[in-house]
Amino acid sequence: MNLKSGVPFWLIKNGLLFEYPSLDHDAHTDVVILGGGISGALAAYYLTEAGIECTVVDARNIGQGSTCASTSLLQYEIDVPLSKLQKMIGYTDAVRAYEQCAEAIQKLESIAEHIGFANFVKRKSLYYAVSKKDIPFLEEECTIRRENGFDVHFLNRKEVKEAFQFDAPGAILSQLAAETDAYSFSHALHQHNIKKGCKVYDRTDIKKISHNKEGVILVTEEKQTIKTKKLIYATGYEAVNFVKKDIVNLQSTYVIISEYPGNESEAWKDEVLIWNTDDPYLYMRTTSDGRIIVGGRDEPFYNPGKRDRLMESKSKKLEKDFKKLFPKIPFKRDYQWCGTFGTTKDGLPFIGEYSALPNSLFSLGFGGNGITFSQIAAEINRDIILGKPNTDARLYRFERV
């Protein structure tokens, strides 16, 4: 599947960071991870840290699927608000899912520090109302979060205007969020994992996968075979081809980024991550060199051609969205791109074993929380492989649908 189009900023900025070989021989390993993006890199990190032999295989160059197109906003809020999620899966489970996403941000920060990756910055997050009718919802959402220990504050129109210099009826200010660069983070993880014994192969297309009670056999396009005890599917939205369930709706999202501003001044207060109550929602962040990223204007995904034809018109609308919110902040578009992502009914990922495919595990972090969900998945799948109990795994099981 063609997961992206246009010119993702991270790929241009970072280039081809590291070279990885393609597989040119038969192999045997305890665990194969299919997919070398951020999900696969985190899966390999948790396995190698636990001393489990693993091999990463990707059909593309490493990180050049959805990962390089990610805007890399890290928030504990999932696409379904906590006040609504509790009505779908129950109060306790909804709160726990939000807690896990909050913990994931902290754990990702620790991982970045451990491997010496500097491009990980803690931020605050501002969730603002598009219209007055959204205020009761935002107040309810703020209350339920605060009651469960999340550090949030409700801001009225005057407070939003004074603090952030734009007009909105109200907003929730959260103290916990972060931003990163998923593309370079993935490469940094792979380099660390390789030093710990993990093998990473890109440009290695898997053409056949055979699951059985003893393990899994993968056959490449060049007829090499890989025998493994367990296979982790970390191929993102392409994994829907392996699952015989209707688990995800594919969407197209559009992103623009401004030119380099030539100064280090803040675009807005604290450079908070900004998103709103619209459907689809608008989201924005800054980068380490002072650029501004704006994304949204999502559309149902039908095919890459239709998605790509909309890119220019969507980019113009995103630029207008930003200028309407911040008319005094200069914004000249430099790059634009679009990508495919998936949404689930409850906003939660699918993680763990899939009974229809023996010895398989999945790391499917759908929605706007792909990176935090990938961390959660890496931890759960490691525990499953080690035979350790994980009380949170049930929240993301395939059997819930």
Order of alpha helices (4+ residues) and beta strands (2+ residues): beta-alpha-beta-alpha-beta-beta-alpha-alpha-beta-alpha-beta-alpha-beta-alpha-beta-beta-beta-beta-beta-beta-beta-beta-alpha-alpha-beta-beta-beta-alpha
